[in-house]
Amino acid sequence: MQKFIVAALLAQGLGMAQAQAQAQAQAPAPAPAPAPASQAEAPWVADARKVSMSVPPKLLAVLQEEIARGGPEGAILVCRDQAPQLARAASLESGWTVRRVSLRNRNPKAVPDAWERAGLEDFDRRAAAGEPPGTLEVAAVVVVDGKPTQRYLRALPTAALCTQCHGPADKLSPAVVAQLKALYPDDRATGYQVGDIRGAMTLSRAVP
Ligand code: HEC
């Protein structure tokens, strides 16, 4: 429980201008101006952010190319192979363990652990409160298996392109529905609207 509180506090320190503004509005007493995020932030957080942001554009490029070539139903197989592969490549290159997770996962392995779940639920609340979904992140040092571990979670918002495979069931093409049923019989990752948080990039590494 304590870990999540630390995470939430850290999240506010990470440039959540809105949360700070809110806190100020609730406390009219002259408060010192909050430190800019760049001053409050540990260098590892910037590194994790950079790595987390390097993967989605690569996957997006692959998706766009494959959808143009074979429609969304053709791109599903490519996504299944390429997405984990790109995450693995980023892990090897950066030294972080990089994965994708979701509260409603498609890949049976993309289940969030307790820390990731708390972060994803927090993202949903913050997005509902008006924070831009593309900026949502949380970072914290938490103890995992007795080891202090740096953890970073960054939201992946649903864009229009994503709804071809993650949108409401009645908006998916029959070919996409059939392919998803064949490959992911336990799929929970449909029903998303543009702007919804589809999941997150999650990074972790032992404190060096
Ligand atoms: C062509 C179909 C397709 C499109 C378009 C697509 N996805 Fe996916 N998505 C998939 C498939 C298939 C998986 C399962 C991949 C795997 O096995 O790792 C997946 C998995 C994911 C996951 C991992 C968590 C989970 O549910 O398994 C996230 C996060 C995700 N997609 C986000 C997005 C976002 C954001 C977009 C738009 C930028 C997008 N997807 C566009 C097919 C698609």
Boltz pocket constraint, residues with backbone or C-beta under 6 A from the ligand:
constraints:
  - pocket:
      binder: B
      contacts: [[A, 60], [A, 63], [A, 71], [A, 72], [A, 73], [A, 75], [A, 76], [A, 77], [A, 79], [A, 80], [A, 81], [A, 83], [A, 84], [A, 100], [A, 101], [A, 102], [A, 104], [A, 105], [A, 106], [A, 107], [A, 108], [A, 110], [A, 156], [A, 157], [A, 158], [A, 159], [A, 161], [A, 162], [A, 163], [A, 164], [A, 165], [A, 166], [A, 189], [A, 198], [A, 199], [A, 200]]
      max_distance: 6.0
